Structures are given as structure tokens and as C-alpha cells.
């Protein structure tokens, strides 16, 4: 219907770059550590380095669990 409000089921991902220390555009590293803020980890869909080819829900659940297990 023209003029009707649009809706989207998309979930923004990869909006906050995750990369290594040598990437000046990176906001977090591979363990979710926020660059420049000691002790803060952020691990959510925004930091995924690529858009998943599956539903984002299981990816967003498993990524923090995986990283948390690796850092503890």
C-alpha cells in the first residue's frame, strides 16, 4: 500500500567493528574488550565482524557465551 509505514524484521549487526589492535577503526577486540576503556567488555550483535547467514538470535546468544568461557 503506497504511503503506508514500512516495517522491517532486520536486526542491525556489524555496526561497531570488532578487530585486532592494529585496526584503528575497531571499537572492540576479539574478546569484546572496548578499546580505551579498561575492564569493559561488550559482546552483542553490533560487534559481530560479519552479518550472520542465519537468524541473529542464536548467534547473539552463543557469541557472548563463547567469549565469556574463553576469558574466564
PDB file of N, CA, C, O and CB in Angstrom:
ATOM      1  N   UNK A   1       0.850  -1.161   0.000  1.00  0.00           N
ATOM      2  CA  UNK A   1       0.000   0.000   0.000  1.00  0.00           C
ATOM      3  C   UNK A   1       0.905   1.236   0.000  1.00  0.00           C
ATOM      4  O   UNK A   1       1.670   1.422   0.946  1.00  0.00           O
ATOM      5  CB  UNK A   1      -0.972  -0.009   1.223  1.00  0.00           C
ATOM      6  N   UNK A   2       0.842   2.068  -1.010  1.00  0.00           N
ATOM      7  CA  UNK A   2       1.668   3.271  -1.071  1.00  0.00           C
ATOM      8  C   UNK A   2       1.396   4.198   0.104  1.00  0.00           C
ATOM      9  O   UNK A   2       0.247   4.406   0.495  1.00  0.00           O
ATOM     10  CB  UNK A   2       1.428   4.009  -2.378  1.00  0.00           C
ATOM     11  N   UNK A   3       2.465   4.750   0.658  1.00  0.00           N
ATOM     12  CA  UNK A   3       2.331   5.688   1.763  1.00  0.00           C
ATOM     13  C   UNK A   3       2.235   5.033   3.130  1.00  0.00           C
ATOM     14  O   UNK A   3       2.302   5.722   4.147  1.00  0.00           O
ATOM     15  CB  UNK A   3       1.138   6.531   1.548  1.00  0.00           C
ATOM     16  N   UNK A   4       2.080   3.718   3.174  1.00  0.00           N
ATOM     17  CA  UNK A   4       1.988   3.044   4.465  1.00  0.00           C
ATOM     18  C   UNK A   4       3.371   2.973   5.106  1.00  0.00           C
ATOM     19  O   UNK A   4       4.389   2.926   4.415  1.00  0.00           O
ATOM     20  CB  UNK A   4       1.388   1.624   4.305  1.00  0.00           C
ATOM     21  N   UNK A   5       3.391   2.966   6.416  1.00  0.00           N
ATOM     22  CA  UNK A   5       4.663   2.876   7.143  1.00  0.00           C
ATOM     23  C   UNK A   5       5.288   1.508   6.887  1.00  0.00           C
ATOM     24  O   UNK A   5       4.606   0.484   6.920  1.00  0.00           O
ATOM     25  CB  UNK A   5       4.456   3.110   8.674  1.00  0.00           C
ATOM     26  N   UNK A   6       6.562   1.508   6.640  1.00  0.00           N
ATOM     27  CA  UNK A   6       7.263   0.251   6.399  1.00  0.00           C
ATOM     28  C   UNK A   6       7.712  -0.392   7.692  1.00  0.00           C
ATOM     29  O   UNK A   6       7.938   0.288   8.693  1.00  0.00           O
ATOM     30  CB  UNK A   6       8.456   0.477   5.497  1.00  0.00           C
ATOM     31  N   UNK A   7       7.837  -1.687   7.666  1.00  0.00           N
ATOM     32  CA  UNK A   7       8.329  -2.432   8.816  1.00  0.00           C
ATOM     33  C   UNK A   7       9.461  -3.322   8.343  1.00  0.00           C
ATOM     34  O   UNK A   7       9.508  -3.742   7.187  1.00  0.00           O
ATOM     35  CB  UNK A   7       7.195  -3.269   9.489  1.00  0.00           C
ATOM     36  N   UNK A   8      10.350  -3.592   9.243  1.00  0.00           N
ATOM     37  CA  UNK A   8      11.480  -4.434   8.900  1.00  0.00           C
ATOM     38  C   UNK A   8      11.723  -5.428  10.010  1.00  0.00           C
ATOM     39  O   UNK A   8      11.579  -5.105  11.189  1.00  0.00           O
ATOM     40  CB  UNK A   8      12.733  -3.595   8.641  1.00  0.00           C
ATOM     41  N   UNK A   9      12.086  -6.624   9.638  1.00  0.00           N
ATOM     42  CA  UNK A   9      12.455  -7.633  10.623  1.00  0.00           C
ATOM     43  C   UNK A   9      13.967  -7.743  10.754  1.00  0.00           C
ATOM     44  O   UNK A   9      14.471  -8.647  11.420  1.00  0.00           O
ATOM     45  CB  UNK A   9      11.861  -8.986  10.245  1.00  0.00           C
ATOM     46  N   UNK A  10      14.684  -6.833  10.126  1.00  0.00           N
ATOM     47  CA  UNK A  10      16.139  -6.907  10.185  1.00  0.00           C
ATOM     48  C   UNK A  10      16.649  -6.441  11.541  1.00  0.00           C
ATOM     49  O   UNK A  10      16.020  -5.621  12.209  1.00  0.00           O
ATOM     50  CB  UNK A  10      16.764  -6.068   9.070  1.00  0.00           C
ATOM     51  N   UNK A  11      17.775  -6.966  11.930  1.00  0.00           N
ATOM     52  CA  UNK A  11      18.423  -6.620  13.187  1.00  0.00           C
ATOM     53  C   UNK A  11      19.793  -6.053  12.847  1.00  0.00           C
ATOM     54  O   UNK A  11      20.611  -6.742  12.238  1.00  0.00           O
ATOM     55  CB  UNK A  11      18.535  -7.860  14.148  1.00  0.00           C
ATOM     56  N   UNK A  12      20.052  -4.816  13.229  1.00  0.00           N
ATOM     57  CA  UNK A  12      21.351  -4.230  12.890  1.00  0.00           C
ATOM     58  C   UNK A  12      22.502  -5.024  13.499  1.00  0.00           C
ATOM     59  O   UNK A  12      22.514  -5.287  14.702  1.00  0.00           O
ATOM     60  CB  UNK A  12      21.416  -2.779  13.362  1.00  0.00           C
ATOM     61  N   UNK A  13      23.440  -5.392  12.691  1.00  0.00           N
ATOM     62  CA  UNK A  13      24.647  -6.071  13.156  1.00  0.00           C
ATOM     63  C   UNK A  13      25.852  -5.430  12.477  1.00  0.00           C
ATOM     64  O   UNK A  13      25.724  -4.738  11.467  1.00  0.00           O
ATOM     65  CB  UNK A  13      24.585  -7.607  12.859  1.00  0.00           C
ATOM     66  N   UNK A  14      27.008  -5.674  13.046  1.00  0.00           N
ATOM     67  CA  UNK A  14      28.279  -5.200  12.497  1.00  0.00           C
ATOM     68  C   UNK A  14      28.360  -3.682  12.421  1.00  0.00           C
ATOM     69  O   UNK A  14      28.992  -3.141  11.513  1.00  0.00           O
ATOM     70  CB  UNK A  14      28.491  -5.782  11.125  1.00  0.00           C
ATOM     71  N   UNK A  15      27.728  -2.990  13.364  1.00  0.00           N
ATOM     72  CA  UNK A  15      27.777  -1.533  13.365  1.00  0.00           C
ATOM     73  C   UNK A  15      28.938  -0.993  14.183  1.00  0.00           C
ATOM     74  O   UNK A  15      29.310   0.171  14.037  1.00  0.00           O
ATOM     75  CB  UNK A  15      26.483  -0.973  13.894  1.00  0.00           C
ATOM     76  N   UNK A  16      29.518  -1.827  15.043  1.00  0.00           N
ATOM     77  CA  UNK A  16      30.662  -1.459  15.870  1.00  0.00           C
ATOM     78  C   UNK A  16      31.769  -2.460  15.555  1.00  0.00           C
ATOM     79  O   UNK A  16      31.712  -3.601  16.015  1.00  0.00           O
ATOM     80  CB  UNK A  16      30.299  -1.452  17.415  1.00  0.00           C
ATOM     81  N   UNK A  17      32.770  -2.058  14.785  1.00  0.00           N
ATOM     82  CA  UNK A  17      33.761  -3.017  14.297  1.00  0.00           C
ATOM     83  C   UNK A  17      34.518  -3.771  15.388  1.00  0.00           C
ATOM     84  O   UNK A  17      34.991  -3.179  16.358  1.00  0.00           O
ATOM     85  CB  UNK A  17      34.740  -2.308  13.443  1.00  0.00           C
ATOM     86  N   UNK A  18      34.622  -5.093  15.209  1.00  0.00           N
ATOM     87  CA  UNK A  18      35.444  -5.946  16.059  1.00  0.00           C
ATOM     88  C   UNK A  18      36.660  -6.339  15.236  1.00  0.00           C
ATOM     89  O   UNK A  18      36.537  -6.854  14.125  1.00  0.00           O
ATOM     90  CB  UNK A  18      34.651  -7.214  16.571  1.00  0.00           C
ATOM     91  N   UNK A  19      37.829  -6.091  15.795  1.00  0.00           N
ATOM     92  CA  UNK A  19      39.045  -6.442  15.081  1.00  0.00           C
ATOM     93  C   UNK A  19      40.206  -6.430  16.059  1.00  0.00           C
ATOM     94  O   UNK A  19      40.019  -6.240  17.261  1.00  0.00           O
ATOM     95  CB  UNK A  19      39.303  -5.472  13.900  1.00  0.00           C
ATOM     96  N   UNK A  20      41.387  -6.630  15.543  1.00  0.00           N
ATOM     97  CA  UNK A  20      42.583  -6.657  16.367  1.00  0.00           C
ATOM     98  C   UNK A  20      43.075  -5.271  16.728  1.00  0.00           C
ATOM     99  O   UNK A  20      42.516  -4.263  16.294  1.00  0.00           O
ATOM    100  CB  UNK A  20      43.667  -7.406  15.666  1.00  0.00           C
ATOM    101  N   UNK A  21      44.130  -5.234  17.530  1.00  0.00           N
ATOM    102  CA  UNK A  21      44.693  -3.973  17.996  1.00  0.00           C
ATOM    103  C   UNK A  21      45.240  -3.108  16.867  1.00  0.00           C
ATOM    104  O   UNK A  21      45.318  -1.886  16.999  1.00  0.00           O
ATOM    105  CB  UNK A  21      45.783  -4.245  18.989  1.00  0.00           C
ATOM    106  N   UNK A  22      45.616  -3.737  15.761  1.00  0.00           N
ATOM    107  CA  UNK A  22      46.235  -2.981  14.669  1.00  0.00           C
ATOM    108  C   UNK A  22      45.223  -2.300  13.751  1.00  0.00           C
ATOM    109  O   UNK A  22      45.619  -1.669  12.771  1.00  0.00           O
ATOM    110  CB  UNK A  22      47.105  -3.896  13.853  1.00  0.00           C
ATOM    111  N   UNK A  23      43.935  -2.410  14.040  1.00  0.00           N
ATOM    112  CA  UNK A  23      42.898  -1.788  13.214  1.00  0.00           C
ATOM    113  C   UNK A  23      42.382  -0.535  13.915  1.00  0.00           C
ATOM    114  O   UNK A  23      41.683  -0.649  14.922  1.00  0.00           O
ATOM    115  CB  UNK A  23      41.729  -2.784  12.935  1.00  0.00           C
ATOM    116  N   UNK A  24      42.707   0.660  13.413  1.00  0.00           N
ATOM    117  CA  UNK A  24      42.285   1.887  14.087  1.00  0.00           C
ATOM    118  C   UNK A  24      40.766   2.103  14.082  1.00  0.00           C
ATOM    119  O   UNK A  24      40.257   2.886  14.883  1.00  0.00           O
ATOM    120  CB  UNK A  24      42.955   3.065  13.441  1.00  0.00           C
ATOM    121  N   UNK A  25      40.046   1.428  13.200  1.00  0.00           N
ATOM    122  CA  UNK A  25      38.585   1.584  13.147  1.00  0.00           C
ATOM    123  C   UNK A  25      37.873   0.663  14.129  1.00  0.00           C
ATOM    124  O   UNK A  25      36.674   0.819  14.362  1.00  0.00           O
ATOM    125  CB  UNK A  25      38.079   1.312  11.737  1.00  0.00           C
ATOM    126  N   UNK A  26      38.595  -0.292  14.706  1.00  0.00           N
ATOM    127  CA  UNK A  26      37.976  -1.265  15.610  1.00  0.00           C
ATOM    128  C   UNK A  26      37.564  -0.604  16.925  1.00  0.00           C
ATOM    129  O   UNK A  26      38.294   0.217  17.479  1.00  0.00           O
ATOM    130  CB  UNK A  26      38.941  -2.432  15.884  1.00  0.00           C
ATOM    131  N   UNK A  27      36.392  -0.974  17.405  1.00  0.00           N
ATOM    132  CA  UNK A  27      35.894  -0.476  18.677  1.00  0.00           C
ATOM    133  C   UNK A  27      36.148  -1.511  19.771  1.00  0.00           C
ATOM    134  O   UNK A  27      36.467  -1.157  20.906  1.00  0.00           O
ATOM    135  CB  UNK A  27      34.389  -0.138  18.582  1.00  0.00           C
ATOM    136  N   UNK A  28      36.007  -2.786  19.427  1.00  0.00           N
ATOM    137  CA  UNK A  28      36.278  -3.869  20.372  1.00  0.00           C
ATOM    138  C   UNK A  28      37.218  -4.875  19.730  1.00  0.00           C
ATOM    139  O   UNK A  28      37.323  -4.958  18.506  1.00  0.00           O
ATOM    140  CB  UNK A  28      34.964  -4.559  20.822  1.00  0.00           C
ATOM    141  N   UNK A  29      37.907  -5.646  20.586  1.00  0.00           N
ATOM    142  CA  UNK A  29      38.776  -6.694  20.065  1.00  0.00           C
ATOM    143  C   UNK A  29      38.027  -8.019  20.043  1.00  0.00           C
ATOM    144  O   UNK A  29      36.833  -8.059  20.339  1.00  0.00           O
ATOM    145  CB  UNK A  29      40.065  -6.812  20.910  1.00  0.00           C
ATOM    146  N   UNK A  30      38.706  -9.091  19.701  1.00  0.00           N
ATOM    147  CA  UNK A  30      38.080 -10.405  19.573  1.00  0.00           C
ATOM    148  C   UNK A  30      37.544 -10.985  20.866  1.00  0.00           C
ATOM    149  O   UNK A  30      36.799 -11.965  20.843  1.00  0.00           O
ATOM    150  CB  UNK A  30      39.047 -11.349  18.998  1.00  0.00           C
ATOM    151  N   UNK A  31      37.916 -10.388  22.004  1.00  0.00           N
ATOM    152  CA  UNK A  31      37.386 -10.828  23.290  1.00  0.00           C
ATOM    153  C   UNK A  31      36.358  -9.845  23.837  1.00  0.00           C
ATOM    154  O   UNK A  31      35.972  -9.925  25.003  1.00  0.00           O
ATOM    155  CB  UNK A  31      38.518 -11.007  24.292  1.00  0.00           C
ATOM    156  N   UNK A  32      35.917  -8.918  22.990  1.00  0.00           N
ATOM    157  CA  UNK A  32      34.884  -7.979  23.381  1.00  0.00           C
ATOM    158  C   UNK A  32      35.370  -6.822  24.231  1.00  0.00           C
ATOM    159  O   UNK A  32      34.554  -6.048  24.732  1.00  0.00           O
ATOM    160  CB  UNK A  32      33.834  -8.692  24.106  1.00  0.00           C
ATOM    161  N   UNK A  33      36.693  -6.678  24.410  1.00  0.00           N
ATOM    162  CA  UNK A  33      37.224  -5.560  25.202  1.00  0.00           C
ATOM    163  C   UNK A  33      37.083  -4.273  24.407  1.00  0.00           C
ATOM    164  O   UNK A  33      37.502  -4.186  23.253  1.00  0.00           O
ATOM    165  CB  UNK A  33      38.713  -5.800  25.593  1.00  0.00           C
ATOM    166  N   UNK A  34      36.485  -3.277  25.048  1.00  0.00           N
ATOM    167  CA  UNK A  34      36.309  -1.979  24.396  1.00  0.00           C
ATOM    168  C   UNK A  34      37.652  -1.256  24.408  1.00  0.00           C
ATOM    169  O   UNK A  34      38.269  -1.090  25.460  1.00  0.00           O
ATOM    170  CB  UNK A  34      35.199  -1.122  25.110  1.00  0.00           C
ATOM    171  N   UNK A  35      38.092  -0.835  23.243  1.00  0.00           N
ATOM    172  CA  UNK A  35      39.371  -0.141  23.135  1.00  0.00           C
ATOM    173  C   UNK A  35      39.333   1.169  23.906  1.00  0.00           C
ATOM    174  O   UNK A  35      38.421   1.978  23.736  1.00  0.00           O
ATOM    175  CB  UNK A  35      39.725   0.119  21.664  1.00  0.00           C
ATOM    176  N   UNK A  36      40.337   1.366  24.759  1.00  0.00           N
ATOM    177  CA  UNK A  36      40.455   2.604  25.513  1.00  0.00           C
ATOM    178  C   UNK A  36      39.716   2.631  26.831  1.00  0.00           C
ATOM    179  O   UNK A  36      39.839   3.608  27.569  1.00  0.00           O
ATOM    180  CB  UNK A  36      39.983   3.709  24.695  1.00  0.00           C
ATOM    181  N   UNK A  37      38.941   1.585  27.166  1.00  0.00           N
ATOM    182  CA  UNK A  37      38.214   1.546  28.440  1.00  0.00           C
ATOM    183  C   UNK A  37      38.553   0.231  29.133  1.00  0.00           C
ATOM    184  O   UNK A  37      38.034  -0.826  28.772  1.00  0.00           O
ATOM    185  CB  UNK A  37      36.657   1.690  28.224  1.00  0.00           C
ATOM    186  N   UNK A  38      39.419   0.309  30.121  1.00  0.00           N
ATOM    187  CA  UNK A  38      39.898  -0.888  30.808  1.00  0.00           C
ATOM    188  C   UNK A  38      38.766  -1.577  31.584  1.00  0.00           C
ATOM    189  O   UNK A  38      38.012  -0.935  32.315  1.00  0.00           O
ATOM    190  CB  UNK A  38      41.048  -0.525  31.760  1.00  0.00           C
ATOM    191  N   UNK A  39      38.672  -2.891  31.405  1.00  0.00           N
ATOM    192  CA  UNK A  39      37.721  -3.690  32.156  1.00  0.00           C
ATOM    193  C   UNK A  39      36.322  -3.780  31.575  1.00  0.00           C
ATOM    194  O   UNK A  39      35.475  -4.475  32.135  1.00  0.00           O
ATOM    195  CB  UNK A  39      37.628  -3.161  33.498  1.00  0.00           C
ATOM    196  N   UNK A  40      36.055  -3.098  30.467  1.00  0.00           N
ATOM    197  CA  UNK A  40      34.717  -3.130  29.874  1.00  0.00           C
ATOM    198  C   UNK A  40      34.706  -4.049  28.657  1.00  0.00           C
ATOM    199  O   UNK A  40      35.504  -3.883  27.735  1.00  0.00           O
ATOM    200  CB  UNK A  40      34.258  -1.706  29.480  1.00  0.00           C
ATOM    201  N   UNK A  41      33.798  -5.013  28.664  1.00  0.00           N
ATOM    202  CA  UNK A  41      33.598  -5.920  27.537  1.00  0.00           C
ATOM    203  C   UNK A  41      32.190  -5.710  26.999  1.00  0.00           C
ATOM    204  O   UNK A  41      31.236  -5.635  27.774  1.00  0.00           O
ATOM    205  CB  UNK A  41      33.823  -7.411  27.957  1.00  0.00           C
ATOM    206  N   UNK A  42      32.051  -5.616  25.689  1.00  0.00           N
ATOM    207  CA  UNK A  42      30.746  -5.512  25.046  1.00  0.00           C
ATOM    208  C   UNK A  42      30.693  -6.564  23.956  1.00  0.00           C
ATOM    209  O   UNK A  42      31.497  -6.560  23.024  1.00  0.00           O
ATOM    210  CB  UNK A  42      30.493  -4.075  24.466  1.00  0.00           C
ATOM    211  N   UNK A  43      29.729  -7.466  24.090  1.00  0.00           N
ATOM    212  CA  UNK A  43      29.618  -8.556  23.125  1.00  0.00           C
ATOM    213  C   UNK A  43      28.142  -8.687  22.766  1.00  0.00           C
ATOM    214  O   UNK A  43      27.356  -9.276  23.508  1.00  0.00           O
ATOM    215  CB  UNK A  43      30.198  -9.911  23.701  1.00  0.00           C
ATOM    216  N   UNK A  44      27.788  -8.134  21.632  1.00  0.00           N
ATOM    217  CA  UNK A  44      26.418  -8.221  21.148  1.00  0.00           C
ATOM    218  C   UNK A  44      26.428  -8.196  19.631  1.00  0.00           C
ATOM    219  O   UNK A  44      27.493  -8.267  19.016  1.00  0.00           O
ATOM    220  CB  UNK A  44      25.550  -7.069  21.713  1.00  0.00           C
ATOM    221  N   UNK A  45      25.279  -8.097  19.032  1.00  0.00           N
ATOM    222  CA  UNK A  45      25.196  -8.160  17.572  1.00  0.00           C
ATOM    223  C   UNK A  45      25.931  -7.019  16.892  1.00  0.00           C
ATOM    224  O   UNK A  45      26.387  -7.168  15.758  1.00  0.00           O
ATOM    225  CB  UNK A  45      23.756  -8.154  17.138  1.00  0.00           C
ATOM    226  N   UNK A  46      26.055  -5.889  17.562  1.00  0.00           N
ATOM    227  CA  UNK A  46      26.716  -4.751  16.931  1.00  0.00           C
ATOM    228  C   UNK A  46      28.192  -5.010  16.666  1.00  0.00           C
ATOM    229  O   UNK A  46      28.767  -4.419  15.752  1.00  0.00           O
ATOM    230  CB  UNK A  46      26.565  -3.524  17.792  1.00  0.00           C
ATOM    231  N   UNK A  47      28.813  -5.886  17.452  1.00  0.00           N
ATOM    232  CA  UNK A  47      30.244  -6.116  17.293  1.00  0.00           C
ATOM    233  C   UNK A  47      30.585  -7.337  16.440  1.00  0.00           C
ATOM    234  O   UNK A  47      31.762  -7.644  16.250  1.00  0.00           O
ATOM    235  CB  UNK A  47      30.872  -6.265  18.635  1.00  0.00           C
ATOM    236  N   UNK A  48      29.588  -8.026  15.933  1.00  0.00           N
ATOM    237  CA  UNK A  48      29.877  -9.161  15.059  1.00  0.00           C
ATOM    238  C   UNK A  48      30.628  -8.668  13.825  1.00  0.00           C
ATOM    239  O   UNK A  48      30.211  -7.691  13.203  1.00  0.00           O
ATOM    240  CB  UNK A  48      28.568  -9.899  14.651  1.00  0.00           C
ATOM    241  N   UNK A  49      31.714  -9.320  13.464  1.00  0.00           N
ATOM    242  CA  UNK A  49      32.504  -8.823  12.338  1.00  0.00           C
ATOM    243  C   UNK A  49      31.814  -8.970  10.979  1.00  0.00           C
ATOM    244  O   UNK A  49      32.136  -8.238  10.043  1.00  0.00           O
ATOM    245  CB  UNK A  49      33.817  -9.540  12.301  1.00  0.00           C
ATOM    246  N   UNK A  50      30.882  -9.895  10.863  1.00  0.00           N
ATOM    247  CA  UNK A  50      30.146 -10.101   9.613  1.00  0.00           C
ATOM    248  C   UNK A  50      28.687 -10.371   9.930  1.00  0.00           C
ATOM    249  O   UNK A  50      28.356 -10.822  11.026  1.00  0.00           O
ATOM    250  CB  UNK A  50      30.751 -11.272   8.792  1.00  0.00           C
ATOM    251  N   UNK A  51      27.824 -10.097   8.980  1.00  0.00           N
ATOM    252  CA  UNK A  51      26.407 -10.389   9.154  1.00  0.00           C
ATOM    253  C   UNK A  51      26.215 -11.894   9.060  1.00  0.00           C
ATOM    254  O   UNK A  51      26.605 -12.493   8.058  1.00  0.00           O
ATOM    255  CB  UNK A  51      25.536  -9.645   8.094  1.00  0.00           C
ATOM    256  N   UNK A  52      25.621 -12.532  10.083  1.00  0.00           N
ATOM    257  CA  UNK A  52      25.438 -13.982  10.027  1.00  0.00           C
ATOM    258  C   UNK A  52      24.468 -14.385   8.924  1.00  0.00           C
ATOM    259  O   UNK A  52      23.551 -13.638   8.583  1.00  0.00           O
ATOM    260  CB  UNK A  52      24.939 -14.502  11.367  1.00  0.00           C
ATOM    261  N   UNK A  53      24.682 -15.566   8.377  1.00  0.00           N
ATOM    262  CA  UNK A  53      23.793 -16.056   7.317  1.00  0.00           C
ATOM    263  C   UNK A  53      22.570 -16.762   7.890  1.00  0.00           C
ATOM    264  O   UNK A  53      21.715 -17.237   7.142  1.00  0.00           O
ATOM    265  CB  UNK A  53      24.548 -17.004   6.388  1.00  0.00           C
ATOM    266  N   UNK A  54      22.487 -16.831   9.208  1.00  0.00           N
ATOM    267  CA  UNK A  54      21.344 -17.438   9.890  1.00  0.00           C
ATOM    268  C   UNK A  54      20.663 -16.357  10.731  1.00  0.00           C
ATOM    269  O   UNK A  54      21.121 -15.216  10.785  1.00  0.00           O
ATOM    270  CB  UNK A  54      21.790 -18.656  10.782  1.00  0.00           C
ATOM    271  N   UNK A  55      19.579 -16.730  11.376  1.00  0.00           N
ATOM    272  CA  UNK A  55      18.907 -15.817  12.284  1.00  0.00           C
ATOM    273  C   UNK A  55      19.907 -15.284  13.301  1.00  0.00           C
ATOM    274  O   UNK A  55      20.747 -16.040  13.788  1.00  0.00           O
ATOM    275  CB  UNK A  55      17.724 -16.514  12.990  1.00  0.00           C
ATOM    276  N   UNK A  56      19.833 -14.001  13.631  1.00  0.00           N
ATOM    277  CA  UNK A  56      20.811 -13.418  14.554  1.00  0.00           C
ATOM    278  C   UNK A  56      20.647 -13.888  15.996  1.00  0.00           C
ATOM    279  O   UNK A  56      21.608 -13.827  16.764  1.00  0.00           O
ATOM    280  CB  UNK A  56      20.713 -11.922  14.510  1.00  0.00           C
ATOM    281  N   UNK A  57      19.480 -14.347  16.384  1.00  0.00           N
ATOM    282  CA  UNK A  57      19.231 -14.726  17.769  1.00  0.00           C
ATOM    283  C   UNK A  57      20.215 -15.769  18.293  1.00  0.00           C
ATOM    284  O   UNK A  57      20.878 -15.498  19.294  1.00  0.00           O
ATOM    285  CB  UNK A  57      17.831 -15.248  17.905  1.00  0.00           C
ATOM    286  N   UNK A  58      20.352 -16.949  17.677  1.00  0.00           N
ATOM    287  CA  UNK A  58      21.298 -17.921  18.235  1.00  0.00           C
ATOM    288  C   UNK A  58      22.745 -17.442  18.175  1.00  0.00           C
ATOM    289  O   UNK A  58      23.551 -17.783  19.041  1.00  0.00           O
ATOM    290  CB  UNK A  58      21.174 -19.237  17.501  1.00  0.00           C
ATOM    291  N   UNK A  59      23.071 -16.665  17.172  1.00  0.00           N
ATOM    292  CA  UNK A  59      24.426 -16.128  17.060  1.00  0.00           C
ATOM    293  C   UNK A  59      24.715 -15.183  18.211  1.00  0.00           C
ATOM    294  O   UNK A  59      25.790 -15.236  18.808  1.00  0.00           O
ATOM    295  CB  UNK A  59      24.618 -15.407  15.718  1.00  0.00           C
ATOM    296  N   UNK A  60      23.762 -14.318  18.524  1.00  0.00           N
ATOM    297  CA  UNK A  60      23.940 -13.353  19.611  1.00  0.00           C
ATOM    298  C   UNK A  60      23.953 -14.052  20.965  1.00  0.00           C
ATOM    299  O   UNK A  60      24.605 -13.569  21.891  1.00  0.00           O
ATOM    300  CB  UNK A  60      22.829 -12.297  19.576  1.00  0.00           C
ATOM    301  N   UNK A  61      23.274 -15.142  21.103  1.00  0.00           N
ATOM    302  CA  UNK A  61      23.312 -15.892  22.362  1.00  0.00           C
ATOM    303  C   UNK A  61      24.647 -16.619  22.524  1.00  0.00           C
ATOM    304  O   UNK A  61      25.246 -16.587  23.599  1.00  0.00           O
ATOM    305  CB  UNK A  61      22.148 -16.902  22.422  1.00  0.00           C
ATOM    306  N   UNK A  62      25.105 -17.263  21.474  1.00  0.00           N
ATOM    307  CA  UNK A  62      26.311 -18.088  21.574  1.00  0.00           C
ATOM    308  C   UNK A  62      27.613 -17.282  21.578  1.00  0.00           C
ATOM    309  O   UNK A  62      28.582 -17.701  22.212  1.00  0.00           O
ATOM    310  CB  UNK A  62      26.340 -19.065  20.436  1.00  0.00           C
ATOM    311  N   UNK A  63      27.660 -16.163  20.905  1.00  0.00           N
ATOM    312  CA  UNK A  63      28.905 -15.389  20.845  1.00  0.00           C
ATOM    313  C   UNK A  63      29.355 -14.928  22.228  1.00  0.00           C
ATOM    314  O   UNK A  63      30.515 -15.159  22.571  1.00  0.00           O
ATOM    315  CB  UNK A  63      28.728 -14.180  19.931  1.00  0.00           C
ATOM    316  N   UNK A  64      28.518 -14.293  23.041  1.00  0.00           N
ATOM    317  CA  UNK A  64      28.973 -13.912  24.381  1.00  0.00           C
ATOM    318  C   UNK A  64      29.308 -15.114  25.264  1.00  0.00           C
ATOM    319  O   UNK A  64      30.236 -15.053  26.070  1.00  0.00           O
ATOM    320  CB  UNK A  64      27.916 -13.074  25.058  1.00  0.00           C
ATOM    321  N   UNK A  65      28.558 -16.202  25.115  1.00  0.00           N
ATOM    322  CA  UNK A  65      28.870 -17.385  25.908  1.00  0.00           C
ATOM    323  C   UNK A  65      30.244 -17.934  25.553  1.00  0.00           C
ATOM    324  O   UNK A  65      31.009 -18.331  26.432  1.00  0.00           O
ATOM    325  CB  UNK A  65      27.805 -18.459  25.703  1.00  0.00           C
ATOM    326  N   UNK A  66      30.550 -17.956  24.273  1.00  0.00           N
ATOM    327  CA  UNK A  66      31.843 -18.447  23.810  1.00  0.00           C
ATOM    328  C   UNK A  66      32.988 -17.558  24.298  1.00  0.00           C
ATOM    329  O   UNK A  66      34.002 -18.056  24.788  1.00  0.00           O
ATOM    330  CB  UNK A  66      31.859 -18.529  22.286  1.00  0.00           C
ATOM    331  N   UNK A  67      32.823 -16.251  24.162  1.00  0.00           N
ATOM    332  CA  UNK A  67      33.867 -15.331  24.584  1.00  0.00           C
ATOM    333  C   UNK A  67      34.002 -15.337  26.108  1.00  0.00           C
ATOM    334  O   UNK A  67      35.123 -15.294  26.614  1.00  0.00           O
ATOM    335  CB  UNK A  67      33.569 -13.912  24.077  1.00  0.00           C
ATOM    336  N   UNK A  68      32.901 -15.388  26.850  1.00  0.00           N
ATOM    337  CA  UNK A  68      32.967 -15.433  28.307  1.00  0.00           C
ATOM    338  C   UNK A  68      33.715 -16.660  28.790  1.00  0.00           C
ATOM    339  O   UNK A  68      34.502 -16.580  29.733  1.00  0.00           O
ATOM    340  CB  UNK A  68      31.572 -15.412  28.900  1.00  0.00           C
ATOM    341  N   UNK A  69      33.473 -17.791  28.150  1.00  0.00           N
ATOM    342  CA  UNK A  69      34.192 -19.026  28.519  1.00  0.00           C
ATOM    343  C   UNK A  69      35.678 -18.897  28.231  1.00  0.00           C
ATOM    344  O   UNK A  69      36.498 -19.451  28.962  1.00  0.00           O
ATOM    345  CB  UNK A  69      33.617 -20.238  27.761  1.00  0.00           C
ATOM    346  N   UNK A  70      36.034 -18.179  27.185  1.00  0.00           N
ATOM    347  CA  UNK A  70      37.447 -18.028  26.822  1.00  0.00           C
ATOM    348  C   UNK A  70      38.198 -17.076  27.752  1.00  0.00           C
ATOM    349  O   UNK A  70      39.400 -17.243  27.962  1.00  0.00           O
ATOM    350  CB  UNK A  70      37.561 -17.532  25.397  1.00  0.00           C
ATOM    351  N   UNK A  71      37.509 -16.081  28.311  1.00  0.00           N
ATOM    352  CA  UNK A  71      38.208 -15.100  29.144  1.00  0.00           C
ATOM    353  C   UNK A  71      38.185 -15.450  30.625  1.00  0.00           C
ATOM    354  O   UNK A  71      38.831 -14.773  31.423  1.00  0.00           O
ATOM    355  CB  UNK A  71      37.602 -13.738  28.945  1.00  0.00           C
ATOM    356  N   UNK A  72      37.468 -16.473  31.001  1.00  0.00           N
ATOM    357  CA  UNK A  72      37.429 -16.857  32.424  1.00  0.00           C
ATOM    358  C   UNK A  72      38.193 -18.118  32.659  1.00  0.00           C
ATOM    359  O   UNK A  72      38.270 -18.591  33.793  1.00  0.00           O
ATOM    360  CB  UNK A  72      36.001 -17.033  32.905  1.00  0.00           C
TER     361      UNK A  72
END
